[in-house]
C-alpha cells in the first residue's frame, strides 16, 4: 500500500505509471513485459523494453487512456487479475472486455467516475484516429492531469494541480506531422494548471524501437529544453524507470525510495 497521505508516481517507461494516492494504487497504460508490435507486423514497428517489470501488487484500479497496443498491451494486461476494476476510453474498454476483464467502466470526454475518494474526469485526448482520453485525477492526497500525446482539451477549466504527466517532446512522421505534441502543449499545461511538478512521459524508459517506421520517425525538443523553460516553483522530472517520486506534501522536493526491482 502507499505510504501516508501523499501522491507518488513510479515510471515503467513509455506510457506506463503506477500512481499512489495515499493508499489507493492506480496502474496507468502498463507495458511491463514482452515486445510491443503494431500491424502489419514487427518488420514495420517493434518495441522492446530493456527489461521486464513485475506486475504491481495490491492494485485498486487499471486506468487506460487509449485502445492502441502501447496503452492496452495484451501481454502486460495478462499479468493482472481479471476482477481488477478498469476505467478507460471507449476503445480501451472494448479491448479489456475482450481480454476477460469483468469490472470495466468506459468514459467518454466530459464524463466522470468515482472510486473511493478518487475523482476521475475524462477529457478529450489524442485523435488516433478516434478521440481518446486524457484524465484529471483529484484525491485528498493530491491532484494531477495526464494525457500521453500532448493534446489538451480547450474546455478543461484552469485549476492548480500538484503534477502533470505529459510528453515534453514532439514525435512525428513526414506528411502526417506530429502525433505526439509535448513540446507545444507544455506552455499550455503550465498556464492552465500551474503544476508544481511536470513528469516527462511517453518517450522515455530506454525503450528500443526497430522496424521500417522508425526510419521516418522524427523528434523535436528534449527534457533539458523543457526544463529550461519552466517558471520558478515548477520542477521537471525526466523519470528513471523504477524510481518512486513524491508529488505532494513536504517530501515532494525530493525523490522517494526506489520501487521494486525489474523482473529477471
Secondary structure, DSSP 4 states (H G I P E B T S, - for coil): ---TT-EEEEEEETTEEEEEETTEEEEES---SS-EE-TT-TTT-EEE-SSB-PPPSS--EEEES-SSTTTS-HHHHTTS-TTS-EEE-HHHHHHHHHTT--SEEE--TT-EEEETTEEEEEEEEEESSSEEEEEEEEETTEEEEEETTS---TTS-----SEEEE--SEEEETTTEEEEEHHHHHHHHHHHH--SEEEE-SS-S--EEESGGGGT-EEE--HHHHHHTPPTT-EEEEPPTT-EEE-SSGGGGSBPPP-PPPB-
